């Protein structure tokens, strides 16, 4: 699959990062819907869909789940990248799980799924693309500019609003 998110120049503004992450989330949403509709759907993803329906929202549709899951995944990767700053220069979907709090069982489950080497290729390339985008983002500059522009103290809490 094509690498559509990463470019040679690192992202340097919060606005650009928010726009590019939103693009990845939209593509991921579409891929997840397709995966859930596939009769051969990845059983782990289907299990997570069932868990979301049981624990968070009975009556949740595959489309609503895909949207929620895509946003959670992309924002989770962003949060992991911010948390791992600066000690991890090489950020990937495989090491992102180390930044997810052990107390967040649902996020741990999601990130264990995306760290699987046999993650379905229809979504793996998008998750990898998102991780590459975040790895090539000058987070210190983005976060500094974000705080100055929004007057918000915690970018992890407020970035998604942006």
C-alpha positions, 0 to 999 in steps of 0.5 A: 500500500502507498505511503501517503502521509509522510513527507520529507519535511517534518511537520512543524505546526499543530494545525498541519499535524491535526489536518494530517492526522484527520486524513489518516483517521478518515482513511482508517475509518473506511478501511475498518468498515470494509474489514468489519463487513468482510466475512473473513474479518479479523477476529480480534477486531470483531472481538473488540467491536463486540466489547465496545458494544457490551461495555460502552454502547449497546446498539453500536453500529459497525460504522460508528465503531469504525469511526470511534476506533479510528479516532481512538487509534490515531489520538492514542498514537499521538498521545503515545508519541507525546509521552515518549518524547524525547527518549524514543527517536524511532517511534513505531506502532510496535513501541507505542504500547509502552506509552499507554498506561497499564490502567487503561485496559481498553487502550492496552487491548487496542494497542496490543492488536495494532502491534501484532505482526499479523495485523491485517494489511488493509489497516496495518499500512495506515497505522504504520503511516500514522506512526511514521508521520508522528515519528517525523513530526518535530513534536517540541516545535509543534507542542510549543507552538500549540501552547502559545497559540491556544493558551492550553497547558496540556496539549495531550488533553486539548490537541484533539479539540484543535 
